[in-house]
Amino acid sequence: MTYALFLILNDVDKLRDIHKILYNLGCGATTLDSVGMGKLLLENNVDVPVFAGIRKLIEGDKPYNKTMISVIHNEEKMHAAVAAIKKELKMDTVNKKGVGYIFVLPVIECHGYKVDDDK
């Protein structure tokens, strides 16, 4: 099965480290500049309780984030990538909430890339 790993990275100082992780696993990635709805709500002084806890993170010097997309053609590699990214970002610790967000979706079809069934 093929997977699309998405990472919304709020701690953009970690971008190079995440690229190294994916490179070392033999995975490519595309990185896009992005801004979340939380930032837009805060800029317009909309009081939404769920965003109150991340106000300081978003109001810092780097209000924007990076969205990374990696199409991974192997389940083991996908799990290894998720685990390594979570470890690098310390996502499982209470003090590191808001550093990033990962989700993975199955890819039904993939065009424009040679898929090797032996991977």
C-alpha positions as CSV (number, residue, x, y, z in Angstrom):
1,M,0.0,0.0,0.0
2,T,1.1,3.6,-0.6
3,Y,0.6,6.3,2.0
4,A,0.7,10.1,2.1
5,L,2.3,11.4,5.2
6,F,1.3,15.0,6.1
7,L,3.2,17.0,8.7
8,I,2.1,20.5,9.7
9,L,5.3,21.8,11.3
10,N,4.9,24.8,13.6
11,D,8.5,24.6,14.9
12,V,10.1,25.6,11.6
13,D,13.5,25.5,13.1
14,K,13.2,21.7,12.9
15,L,12.6,21.6,9.1
16,R,16.1,20.6,8.2
17,D,16.1,17.8,10.8
18,I,12.8,16.4,9.4
19,H,14.2,16.6,5.9
20,K,17.2,14.6,7.1
21,I,14.9,11.9,8.7
22,L,13.0,11.5,5.4
23,Y,16.2,11.5,3.3
24,N,17.8,8.8,5.5
25,L,14.7,6.6,5.1
26,G,14.8,7.1,1.4
27,C,11.6,9.1,1.2
28,G,11.1,12.3,-0.7
29,A,8.9,15.2,0.4
30,T,7.4,18.4,-0.8
31,T,7.4,21.3,1.7
32,L,4.9,24.2,1.4
33,D,4.7,27.5,3.3
34,S,1.3,27.5,5.2
35,V,-0.6,29.4,7.8
36,G,-3.3,27.8,10.1
37,M,-6.7,29.0,10.8
38,G,-5.7,29.6,14.4
39,K,-3.3,32.4,13.3
40,L,-6.0,34.0,11.2
41,L,-8.5,33.9,14.1
42,L,-5.9,35.4,16.5
43,E,-5.1,38.2,14.0
44,N,-8.7,39.1,13.9
45,N,-9.1,38.9,17.7
46,V,-11.6,36.1,17.5
47,D,-11.8,34.4,21.0
48,V,-11.9,30.7,20.4
49,P,-11.1,28.7,23.6
50,V,-9.3,25.9,21.8
51,F,-6.7,28.3,20.4
52,A,-6.0,30.1,23.7
53,G,-3.3,27.6,24.6
54,I,-1.4,28.1,21.4
55,R,-1.6,31.9,21.3
56,K,2.0,32.4,22.5
57,L,3.3,29.8,20.0
58,I,1.5,31.5,17.1
59,E,2.2,35.0,18.1
60,G,6.0,34.5,18.1
61,D,8.5,35.7,15.5
62,K,7.5,32.9,13.1
63,P,3.7,33.0,12.8
64,Y,3.6,30.7,9.8
65,N,4.3,27.0,9.5
66,K,5.4,24.4,7.0
67,T,3.3,21.7,5.5
68,M,5.3,18.6,4.4
69,I,3.8,15.9,2.2
70,S,5.6,12.6,1.6
71,V,4.3,9.8,-0.5
72,I,5.7,6.6,0.9
73,H,5.3,3.3,-0.9
74,N,6.0,1.0,2.1
75,E,4.1,0.6,5.4
76,E,7.2,-0.2,7.4
77,K,8.9,3.0,6.1
78,M,5.8,5.0,6.8
79,H,5.7,3.8,10.4
80,A,9.5,4.5,10.8
81,A,9.1,8.0,9.4
82,V,6.2,8.8,11.8
83,A,8.1,7.4,14.8
84,A,11.3,9.3,13.9
85,I,9.5,12.6,13.3
86,K,7.6,12.2,16.6
87,K,10.8,11.5,18.4
88,E,12.6,14.5,16.9
89,L,9.8,16.8,17.7
90,K,9.2,15.3,21.1
91,M,5.6,15.1,20.3
92,D,4.8,12.6,23.0
93,T,5.8,14.9,25.8
94,V,3.4,17.2,27.6
95,N,5.7,20.3,27.1
96,K,5.9,19.9,23.3
97,K,2.2,20.2,22.4
98,G,1.7,22.5,19.3
99,V,5.1,21.7,17.8
100,G,3.4,19.9,14.9
101,Y,0.7,17.7,13.7
102,I,1.0,14.5,11.7
103,F,-1.6,12.5,9.8
104,V,-1.3,9.7,7.2
105,L,-3.8,8.8,4.5
106,P,-3.9,5.9,2.1
107,V,-3.1,6.8,-1.5
108,I,-5.6,5.1,-3.9
109,E,-3.7,6.0,-7.1
110,C,-0.3,7.6,-7.7
111,H,0.6,9.0,-11.1
112,G,3.8,10.7,-12.4
113,Y,6.1,8.6,-10.2
114,K,7.5,5.1,-11.0
115,V,6.3,2.7,-8.3
116,D,8.6,-0.3,-7.8
117,D,6.6,-3.2,-6.4
118,D,9.7,-4.7,-4.8
119,K,10.0,-1.9,-2.2
